[in-house]
């Protein structure tokens, strides 16, 4: 049996890549929840999720930083992703932001490094990170997706490339342009298509009907649909973005507010019992501390 960490084991990498690819062809949509560190990944794995996704915002907040372009380095992001892979052994896809570089070659290098970190997939967005000019021109964005796809195809194992159209997420609610971009990314070879922050079921339906590749939908904010409802709209993959990490921050904030404003500690009634927390964080084959 291999003694390599899951993120470094080539055979395990192949198995995860194949498993993640195949999830997109299953009988219904599947959920990839977004842990923000190894501990939250282990908790989610214990509920039987078949795959996980990283969260850029959750990582930034965990590092004590606001979310935003350039707030987290590529090295930090990939180290976080590798820790999540090692904690669970599950297929993990990463939020690779806009690819960490201005050239298509930079995006390709990010894909290769993501594979070395043990990832089974990653998303590349068409945002520039510039407030005055937030979306890349379509031709430029397509070149970057094509570079990511080409790099993924040269890895020797299935690496699922997700292409993101950021219109709605960046406050540019143009459904026609979103669909135009997603179709172009599909033509460039993207395996999965993703438009975060779609506002309603009709927008989701329109996106799914416009492309033939699997569509990922972000379930946060105003979009409140069940897994079954999303499946009827044509969705194949569902992610939670930073919602889980922000839910944890919300619990911490409420507890701190109770202590400072009321001087009470009732929040402890909702805390995970110590023994259960220890058991969740214990690697298979070892015993939790007494």
Secondary structure, DSSP 8 states (H G I E B T S, - for coil): ---S-TTT-HHHHHHHHHHHHHHTTSSS-EEEB--SSHHHHHHHHTTT-SEEE--HHHHHHHTT---STTSS-HHHHHHHHHHHHHHH--EEEEE-TT-SSSSHHHHHHHHHHHHHTT-SEEEEE-B-S-TTS-B--HHHHHHHHHHHHHHHHTSSS--EEEEE--TTTTT---HHHHHHHHHHHHHTT-SEEE-TT--SHHHHHHHHHH-SSEEEEE--TT----HHHHHHHT--EEE-TTHHHHHHHHHHHHHHHHHHHH---GGGGGS--HHHHHHHTS-TTS----
